[in-house]
Amino acid sequence: GEAGCPMTSRLRVAVVGAGAIGAFYGTMLEKAGVDVSFVARGATLAAIRRDGLRITGKRTRTIHPLVTDDPAQIGVVDAVLVCTKTFQVAPALEDYSSSLIGPDTVVVTTQNGVATPQVVADIVGRRRTCPGVCREWVKIVEPGVVDDMGGPASIHIGMLDDTQNPIVDEIRSRFESVGVTCPPVDDITTELWFKAVNVCAQGAIGAALEATLGELLTCHRDLFVRCVREWIAVGEAHGADFSPDVLAAVFAYFESQEGHLTTSFQRDITAGRASELEAQVGALPGLGDEVGVDTPLNDAFAAVLRAKAARAGH
């Protein structure tokens, strides 16, 4: 399809990174009739070529897409979904953008935290940058196999400069057609911060205490509330337009989830893998300093987790 004309030709999307988020949202777009290709490497590339890309659990689906480590084989697309870890975003875009991005291509981010959209905008420009906020509990079982554990099954997307975009509108309607909630968004910055208040706060305290969500809500509730309050305060100082009952809303969401759950960041830290530490809790002290908001609890979590990561060799 010709970039910028998704209504008159088949929408073309390249998903960079076929991990949990890329696999789930990519297969849902494929189900919606979008021409979806994947950029992957190593064991994941080999597994998808051999067995297809497999989603297990709540929404079981196997697809056999074009998957390659050479984006020139895909060519210019209408939208790029960047689904790598935060620390891989800049290198991936610098390597792949010349092959995938044309004059009208939109670049959708999916990472937790609030830092990635600016990283993308610095490389491809603000008018091409479309922050995304994903909500579904998904995890990698093995390369090329992702377990959909359930959840809201939503993705909120909106251009960084809050302009209307026909490609974004088309992606929204495709997601909605297969049961993935993708509503119109008029303030993506607030959406990004609200997700960060949820997932980054849980990840920070969960990783520091090696605790499940259920344990955080019972044994460590007071600490958990104070951790979330710091995230809310920094977000508001950075322009997030939260409702007055945001703290209650965050905890109502936590209470509605299953108690055994942990965040992917927490699982990476616990397993001694490279993690999104510097884009999540590691970023909050500096973000607080920028706006004069003190974050003593998250400063401590960041220091504890940096020491833990250093011992694991990161």
N, C-alpha and C positions, 0 to 999 in steps of 0.2 A: 504494500500500500504506500501511497505517496504521503510523506510526512506532512502533517497539518491538515489532512483531509480525511479524518477517520470515519466520517459519516458516509463517504462515497466509496470507500474501499476498505479492505480488511484492516482492522487495527493491528499494528505490529508492536510488540513489547519484548524487550530483552531484559531478562532477570540476571543480575550479576550476583552470583553466590547462590548455590542450591542447598543451603542449610535449612533450618527449621522454618524460618519466615519466608525465604525465597521459594521453597518447595510448596508450602501451603498456599500462599497467595498466587503464585504462578500457576499451580494446577487449577485453582478456582477460576482464574482468568481464561485458561484453556477450555475449561468446562463451559464458559460463557461465549465461546466461539472466537476468542482472540488468537491471533498468530503469535504464540509465545515461544521464545528460544531462551536457552540458559547458557551463561558463561560459568564454567566450573573447572576445577583442576584436580589432579591427583586421583585419590581413591574414589572421590565422589563422581568425577567425570567417568572413570572406568565402570563404576557400578551402574550409573544411569544408562550408559551405552549398552551395557550387557542386559540389564533387567528392567529398564525403564525407571521413572521416578515414581516412588510408591508412597502414598499416604495411607497410614493405618489408623485405627481408632474410630472416632466419631464420624468422620466423613471419608470413608475409604475410597481411594481412587488411584489408578496407575495410568501414567501417560508415557508416551515414547517420543519426547520432543527432540528437536535439534539441540544438541548440547556440544559445546566446543570450548577449548581453551584459547581459541583464536577468534576474537570478535569480528575480524574482517570477513569471516564466513557468514556472519549474520547481516552485517551492513547497517545502514542508517535505519533507525526505528522511530516510531511516534513517541514512545516513552521508554525510559530505562528505569527499572526498579533496582535500587542499590540495596542489596540485602546481605552485605558482608558485616563483619564485626566493625565497630567504630574505627579501630586503629588501621583497618584495611581500606577504608573508604577512599582516602586521598590517593594512595598508590594505584588502586583499581581504576579510578576515574582518569588519572593521568595516563595510565597505560591504554585504556579502552575508549576514551571519549572520541578520539579522532575517527575511529571506525563506526561508532554507534550513533553519534550525535550530529544531527543536521540543524538547519536554521530554526526549525520549529519544535525540535525534540524537547520533551519535558523530562526532568530527572527527579524521580520520587525517592525520598529517603524513608527508611523504616526503622532506624536505630533508636534505642532508648536514650534518655538524656536530652539535652537541648543544644548540644554543640554541633552536631553533624550538618544541619542545613547551612550554617555559615561556611563550613569547610567546603561544601559542594558549591555554594554561591561564589566563593573565591576562585573556583576552577572553571565553572561553566556560566557564571553570571546569575544575578538575582532573578532575571525574568524567565530563566529556564528552571529555576529551583522550586520544587514542590515538596515541602515537608509532609511526611506521612506519620500517622500514629496508629500502630497495630495493636489489636487486642484479641489474642487467642492463646491458649496454653498449648504450645507445640514444642516438641523436643526431638533431636536426632536419635534414632535407635541404632542405626549404623549408616555408613555412607550410602546415600540414595534412598534411605527409608526414614520417614518422619512420622512420628505418632501425634495425631490430633487428639488432645486430651479433653477438648471441649472449651467452652468459654463464650464470650460475646460474639465471636466471629465478625469483627468489624475492622475497618480501616478508614480513618478520617484523613482526607487529603485536601490541600489547598495551597495555592501559589504563595510563595514567601512574601510577595508584594501585594497579596490579597486581590489580585486582578482575576477576572473570569478567563477561563481557557477552555476551548472546545475539546481538546484532547482529555483534559481532566474530567470534563463533564461526561465524555464518552466512557472513560474508565469507571466512573461512578455508576453509570447505568448498567454497565456489564457486570460489575460486582453485585449490585442489587438484584440483577436477574437470576443469580445463582445463590441467593440467600446470605451474601456477605453484606452487612450493613455498611453503607458508604454515603452518609448524608452530606448535603451542602454545608460548607464550613465558611464562616465569615471572619474568623480570628484564629488562625492556625497556631499562633504563638501561645495563646492561652491553652489550647489543646495539648501542645507539646509539654508545657509546664505541668499541666494536670496529670498527664501520664507519668512524668518524671517524679512528681510528688508521690505517686503510687509505687511505681516499680523500683525507682532508684532508692527510695527510703527503705522499702522492704528488703531490697538487695543488700544495702549497706549494713543494716542491723542484723539481717539474717546471716550474712557472711561472717560478720564479726563474732556472732554468738553461735554460729552453726545451728541455727534454729529454723524449724518449719514455720509456715504462716500461723498455724494453730498455736504453736508455742509462743510466738510473738504476741498473739492476741490475748493469751492467758498469763503465762509466767512473766512476760516482759512488757506488758501493755503500757505501763507508765513511760518507760524508756522509748517505746515505739511511738507513742503520741508526741513526745518531745522531739524525736527525730523528724517526724512528719511536719510538725510546726515550723521547724527551721527551714525545710524545703519550701513550705508555703510562703514564709516571710521573704525569702530570697526571690522566689518567683514573682510575688507581687511588686517587689522593688524593681524588678526587671520588666514590668509592664504587663504581667499576666492579670487578666481581669476575672479573678475568682469570685464566686458568690460568697456571701457572708457565712454560709453553712458548709464551706468547703471541707473543713476537718471532719464533720459528721458524714459528709458524702463519701469521703475517702474511706472511712472506717466502715460505713455501710457496705461499700464494695468489698472490702476485705472480708467482712463477716459473711458475705454471700458466696465466697469461694471455699473450696475444699481445704481442710486443715493441713493435709500432708504436703501442700505445694511449696516449691521453692523457686526462686528466679534463676534464669540461665546464667546471670552474672555470678550469683552465689554458688551455683554448681561448678562453674569454671574455677573460681577461687578455691573452693573446697578440694577440687581434684588437682590443684596445682598447675592448671593450664593458664596460658595467656588470657587476659580478661579485659573487659571494658572499664577497668578501675578509673582510669584518668578521665574518661568521658562521663562517668556516673558520679559516685560519691567523691572521687578524687578532684572533680571539677568544682564541687560546691563551695569549698572554702574560698577559692579565688573569685567565684561569682558573687559570693557574699561580700568580700572585700571591695569589689567594684562599686557596690551600692551601700556600703556602710552597715551591713547586717552581720552580726556575729553568729557563728555556727559552731559553738564549742563541742557539741555532741558529735556532729558529723566530722569535725576536725579530728577528733579522737578515732572515730571509725576509719577515716581515711589513713591515718598514721598506722593503726593496727594492721590494716589490710595491705598497705604498702610494705610493711615489714614481712608479712606473710608471703606476699608475692616475691619479694626479694629472696626469701629463703628457698622458694621454689625455682629460683633462677630467672625471674622476669624483672 
